[in-house]
């Protein structure tokens, strides 16, 4: 089995991901895709490094799959640290069946702090656990809602379907696009919660909110492309599930006059709420700010489609 790891920056976790993968006897090789802009990623020990196309994670994984020598590939992210035996566990599934995509668990490593840059990990950890709960409950196939980072499949299937797609070029939700295309091609998803790789997700508040804008745009593009399977975006305004006070805050944060002071107040609460023992309010404020940015991204995407 070939382990393929795209790397767009020199993350501290990359060397650990490589080292733990190499130690597994089922790993034929570890292929690291250098997707940095300058192509200057320090070569991790015991890994084969190939140059990436710098067009996003899907393109990097595509290059890695093409370069891989194994009949099965395990796609790991560079911040997803595997537990012992992960590669062997994936390999056992593929030894028993063909036409499957094995999805392992990627629980988030929740930081001990309560600062502004810890909220993203905390919120995503909760969201991932909800998705994992649905996987575990079954019989839902994980492919239409694929959460990537710890996924294996036969190399021939990956190349036949294509990890990267010219029809979907957004850098977010690229795993869901791939999963939907795998599902449409007749492959079957298998979720194994015993195959664990810990997600060391880190974003500053500023980065996380910028990501939310991109995600809002990408979700609209995903539903446009896969409309027969997904239909319209279920909540294009990103407020239907909010309680009345939160919806009111989103509206205030978007108005020309009330918006700037509302966003400043929410940002202050995110920055200092944890230190003041107001963790619940801190996370609630962060979620409101995120909804504002998701809505902004969705509106931008709608504007592009209209022109």
N, C-alpha and C positions, 0 to 999 in steps of 0.2 A: 504494500500500500504506500502511495506517495502522499505526504502531508504538504499541502500548499498553503502558504501564509503570505497574503499581501501586506506590504508595509509602506505607508505613505510618509512616515516620519520615524526617527530613531527613538521609539518608545522604550522605556526601561524594561518593560515586560517582555519584549521580543526575544531577548536572549534566553529567558526562562521558558517561554513557549517552545523555542527550538530545542533546548537542552532536554526538557521532559519528553518531547516527542521522539527525539533520537534514541533515548533510553529504551523505548518500547520495542521489543523484538519484532513486532509486526510492521515496523516502519522501514520500508525499503530505502527511503530517502526523505529529506525535508527540502522543499523548494521554497525559497523566499523570493518574492517578487518585489524588487526595488522600484517602488512607484513614487519616489521622491522627485521633486522638480529637477534637481541637479544631478540625480543619479549617483549620489555620493553616500548611500546608506553603508555604514560600517558592516562588513560581512560577518554575520554571526558564525561562530565556530560550528563546524560539522554540518553546515547547510550549503546547498547549491543556490547561488544567487543569479537570478535572471532579471533583465531590465523590463520594467513595466511601461505601459503606454501613457500613463498620467491622464487618464480620462475617467477615473473613478474606480471604486472597488470592484465592480463587476468586470471591467476591462482587465484589471490586474489579475483577478482569479482566472479569467479566460486564458491569459498568457501563461499563467502557472500550470493550468490543466494541459495546455498544448505542449509544454515542456516536460511534463511529468512522464516517468517511465513505468509507473505501476498501473495495473489494470483497474485498481480502485483508488480514488482520491478522497482525502479528508480535507475539507476546507475549514481552516481555523483562522480566526482573526488574530492580529498581533497583540491584542490586549485580553485574550481569552486563554487563561492558563490551565492546561489539562491536569486532571488527577492521574495517578499511576494507572496504567492499563487501558487508557482511553483508546489508543490506536488499535490495540488487540480486540477490544470490545466491538468497535466498528467493523473490524475485519471479520469477526465471527458471524455477524449478521449477513454479510455479503457471501460468506461461504455456504450459507444455508439457503439463500434465495437470490433470484435475479429480479431486475425491474423494480428495485426498491431504492428509496432515498432515506437514509438513517439520520434522524435528528436527535442530537444529544442535548442535555440540559446545560444552560449557561446562566446559572444564578449570579446575580450582581453581588459584588463585594461592597457592602455598605460601609462608608467611612465612619470613623468614630466621632468626627467633628460635627458641629452644627452650624458651620459658616455658610456664606452665600454660595460657595463653590461646591458644597456637599449636597445641595438640594437636588441637583440633576440625578445623581446616583440613587438617592433615596426614592425619588418619584419613579424612575425607570425600574428600580428593583420591585416596586409594588406592581407596576404594569406588567413586567415580565412574569411575576408569580401568578397573576391572573391568567395570562396566556398559557403558562405551564399547567395550571390547574385544569384548564379546558383540554389540553393535550392528555393529561393523566386520566381525566374522566372518560374519554373515548365515547363513541368510536370515531370521533372527528379525525379526518386525515389532516396532518399538520401542513401539507404542502400549500393549500390556498392561503394560509396565514403564516407562511414560513418566517420564523425568526432565525436568522442565520448566525454564523460564528462558530458552529460546531456541527457540521453537516458532511455526510459522506455519500458517495454514489459511484457507480462504475464510470470510468473515464470515458468510455465509448458513449454512454448516455449523456454525459455532460457535454461532449463535443457535438453530439447529434442535435441536442436541443439548443445548445449555445448558452454559456453562462452570461455573456454580454449580449445585449440586443440593440440593434440600430434603431428600433422603434421606441425604446425606453432608455433615455440617456441621463435621467436624473440620478444624483448620487445618493438619494434616500429612497427607501422602499425598493431598492434593486433586488433585495432578497425575496420580497413578496412577488415581484415580477418573475423572477426565476422560478419560484415555487409554483406559480400559476401556470407557467409554460410547461414545467415538468408534469404537473397534474394533467394538463390538456394532452400531453404526449403519451399518457397512459401509465406513467410511473406511480408507484404507491409509496406514501410516506409512512415511516415507522418511527415512533417516538420512544426513546429508551431513556428514562430518567436516571438510570444507573451510570450513564456515560456523561460524566460531569466535567465541565471546564469552567472555571470561575472567571466572570467578566469583570475586569478592573477598569470600569468606565469612569473617565474623568473629563469633565468640561467645566470651564468657568461659567458663571452666570451669563456673561456676554456671549460666549460661544454657544451655550445651550439655547438662548433665545434666537440667535441667528440660525441655528439648526432648525428651530421650530418654524421659522419662515420658509426655509427650504422644504421642510416636510409637508407643510400645507400645500405648497405648489406641487410637490411630487405626488401627494395623494390624489389630487385632482387629475394629474396626468395618468396615474395608474388606473383610475376608474374609467377614464376616457378610453384607454387602450384595451382594457379587459371588461368592457361594459356587459357583454353577455354573461360573464361569470359573476361580476361584482355589482352591476347596476350603478346607479348614481352614488356619489359620496353620501353616506347615510346621514351625516350631520354637517352639511356644508358650512354652517355658521359656527360650528364648534361650541354651541351653548345649550343645546337641548337637554343635556344631562345635568346641567348646573342648577343649583338652587337659585331662587330669586335674588338673594343678595349678591351672589357671584355674577349672575347675569347683569345686574345693575352696575357692578364694578367694571365689567368688560365694556359696557356701553359708555360709562364715564371716561374710561381710559382711551376711548376712540374719538371722543368729541374734540373739536378744535380748541375750545377754551379750557374745558375741564381735563382734557387728556394729559397734557404734560404734568400738572401737579399730582394727578391721580397716579400716574406711572412712577413719579418720583417717590410718592408716599409708599407705594407697594414695594419699590426697590429697597427703600430704607428698612422696611419690615423684613424683607428677605435677608438683608445684610446683617441686621442686628437682632432679629427675633430669636434665633437660636441661643445667642449669648444671654439674652434676657429671660430665657426659659419659656419662650412662646413658640415652641416648635410647630405646633399645629397651625397657628396663624402664619408662621413663616412659610410652610408648605402650601397653605391655601393661597397666599399672596403670589407665590411662585407659579402656581397653576393658573391663576388669572392672567399674569403676564404672559405665560406661554400661550394661552388661548388667544390673546390679542395678536401675537406674532403668527400663530397658525392661520388666523383669519386674514392677516395681511398677506401671507403667502398665497392663500387660496384666491384672494381678490386679484393679486398680480397674475396668477395663472389664468384666471378668467379673462382678464384684460388682454393677455397675449392671444388667447383663443379667439377673441372677438375681432382682432385686427387682421 
